């Protein structure tokens, strides 16, 4: 058929078809006698595919790559391109939703009795702008695609050289132990008792204070100061006590069979795999295609998807719990706040959060750590602190409590903590 016939059949303009040809997306045969283009059924199918990908907002560059994967029959790579586009759309939707919320808050302020203080509108606008920039400014400075092939070996090399240290000796105060018992009973008896019993437990900022709620063993002797601050003689590695921390996370989540869980920044899926083995229906997301390919190979029954903390590519209330390990510190403080809000958005009303990562107990701990690392000449620790954003434990727990959760935590080594957050509903 000629270009007019093709345009009529597809419901697009002849000009659009010529544009796609100029960009190399299609190559119709030209008649030798007059040079007119002739469009075959294969050309029509290809044009339909291009139109479908354009409809979801995919760029011409991505469409070119996607068509190449289709030509080679690579369904997995095509799915990755589609998931990437979906992640972009979710990010746009999340940002639009935030703009709508900010606008509504401005409307509410305007409706208040008395003269309007326009400075409140300015503050809201500034806050919205700052959060938008925080969402847009994240990028993978560590290029995890290149690390995927050796990630598991690297983690285990660091983890296997160290004995279990202090986690087995860490105790939580009676109020938080009671909360843990409530979590476990809820897994056994169903969700009906969950909110009311947890609500009866401690619900103040003191519930997560390191000095009052977490005790450390008295028999560590001369090593106590080293464990407290974390600047010791041995080589520093982010993945110290890795297996121990993942086991603690899975144990605290304790999924009921069939519960839907989300692991954010899953890497090669080690934490998600532990929860999968405990009967959870796991979804794992990461911004690294190569990490996800390794994860798919290890856990073919797991649902893996491209995505990141700041715009989770899922509908509201999609999961019963959210976990993340050794990934939260890749976000700036503003981005961490956005990430917590996104986790809450995709959780059910009774959904819980468990985060395992390197954290400082508070600002004083961070300052002391930096000072001792500088005095000891430990450039690796100092560079790691500079590159990453290890949260403050007290601040993180406070932010979770502001979102309506009660928290508890456990310390695995001088910096590594696991934090559980359960909603007060």
NORURHU-V54161 format. One line per field, one symbol per residue. ss: DSSP state (2 for helix, 1 for strand, 0 for the rest). phi: phi as a letter, one per 40 degrees, with the letter a starting at -180 (. if undefined). psi: psi as a letter, one per 20 degrees, with the letter a starting at -180 (. if undefined). Layout:
ss=???
phi=???
psi=???
This chain:
ss=00222222220002222222220000001100000011002222222222222220000222222222222000222222222222222222222222222222222222200000022222222222222222220000000222222222222222220000002220110222222222222222202222222220000022220222211002222222222220000000000002222222222220000001111100000222222220001111110022222222220000111100000000000011111110022200222222222222221111111111111100222222222222220022222222200011222222222200111111100001111111100
phi=.cccccccccgbcccccccccccgcbbccbcccbgccbbcccccccccccccccccgccccccdccccccccgccccccccccccccccccccccccccccccccccccccccgccccccccccccccccccccccccaccbfcdccdcbdccccccccccbccbbccccbbccccccccccdcccccbgcccccccccccdaacccbcdccbbbbccccgcccccccchbbccccadcdgccdcccccccccfccdgccbbbcgcgcgccdcccccchcccbbbaccccdcccccccbccccbaciadcaccacdfcbcabbabfbdccccdcccccccccdcccccdbcbbbbbacacdaccccccdcccccccgccccccccccbbcccdcccccccccchbbbaabbcadbcbbbbbbccb
psi=qrhggggghikrqhggghghghjjhqmqppphhijqqpprhhhggghhgghghhhjjprhghgghghhhghiknhghghggghghghghhghggggghggggghhgggghiqqrqpoihhgggggggggghghhhiiqqniimihiighjgghgghghhiiprpeihiipqqrhghghgghgghhhhgirihiggghhhiapmrhiijpghhhpqqqijiciighghggjnahrqpphkpkggghgggghghgmpqpiqpqpoplhcjjgghhhhghjjqopppqqioghghggggghmhiqoqqprrhinplqrqliqhqprqpkhhiiqrgghhgggghgghgiqrhjqqpopprpqqgahhggggggghhghiknhggghghhhrmprpghgghghhhhjkqqqrrqphahhpqpppppqm.
